[in-house]
Amino acid sequence: MALAASLIFLVLMVPRAISILVSIIGDPERKIGAINDAHTITDLVTYWLQYLNHSVNFFVYIVANKNFRLKYKWFKLC
């Protein structure tokens, strides 16, 4: 369970971290703070990937943890 959650975290959160670093460092032309369409779209996509990580974690715990499924029997996903 921890391995699955860690891998999902890396896949969904690393793009956001890279996007933030690029926006802090700026582009090669040194137009720091310049916002263009590609940056805006990339920022929005990585933002949603970040929140997708939080919602996917709930389902990872349900699928991977038998005790969690037994405690919450009302959730009949698995």
C-alpha positions in Angstrom: 0.0 0.0 0.0 2.8 2.4 0.9 4.6 1.6 -2.3 1.5 2.2 -4.5 0.8 5.5 -2.7 4.4 6.6 -3.0 4.5 5.9 -6.8 1.2 7.6 -7.4 2.5 10.6 -5.4 5.7 10.8 -7.5 3.9 10.5 -10.8 1.3 13.1 -9.9 3.3 15.6 -7.8 6.6 15.8 -9.6 5.2 17.7 -12.6 3.8 20.3 -10.2 7.2 20.7 -8.5 8.9 21.1 -11.8 6.3 23.7 -13.0 6.8 25.7 -9.8 10.6 25.6 -10.2 10.4 26.7 -13.8 8.2 29.6 -12.8 10.6 30.6 -10.1 13.7 30.3 -12.2 12.2 31.8 -15.3 12.8 31.1 -19.0 16.1 31.1 -20.9 15.5 34.6 -22.2 15.4 35.9 -18.6 11.8 37.1 -18.9 11.2 36.3 -15.3 7.6 36.7 -14.4 6.4 36.6 -18.0 3.4 34.5 -18.4 2.4 33.0 -21.7 -0.3 30.5 -22.8 2.0 27.5 -22.6 2.9 28.3 -19.0 -0.7 28.9 -18.0 -1.9 25.6 -19.5 1.0 23.7 -17.9 0.4 25.3 -14.6 -3.3 24.4 -14.7 -2.7 20.8 -15.7 -0.1 20.3 -13.0 -2.4 22.0 -10.5 -5.2 19.5 -11.3 -2.7 16.5 -11.2 -1.8 17.6 -7.7 -5.4 17.5 -6.6 -6.0 14.3 -8.4 -3.2 12.8 -6.2 -5.2 13.7 -3.1 -8.4 12.1 -4.4 -6.7 8.9 -5.7 -5.1 8.3 -2.4 -8.5 7.5 -0.8 -9.1 4.8 -3.3 -5.6 3.4 -3.0 -6.2 2.9 0.8 -9.6 1.2 0.1 -8.2 -1.2 -2.4 -5.0 -2.0 -0.6 -6.0 -2.1 3.0 -8.3 -4.9 4.2 -8.8 -3.4 7.7 -10.0 -0.1 6.1 -12.5 -2.0 4.0 -13.8 -4.0 7.0 -14.2 -0.9 9.1 -16.1 1.0 6.5 -18.4 -1.8 5.2 -20.8 0.8 3.7 -18.2 1.4 1.0 -18.7 -1.6 -1.3 -16.2 -0.8 -4.0 -14.0 -3.8 -3.5 
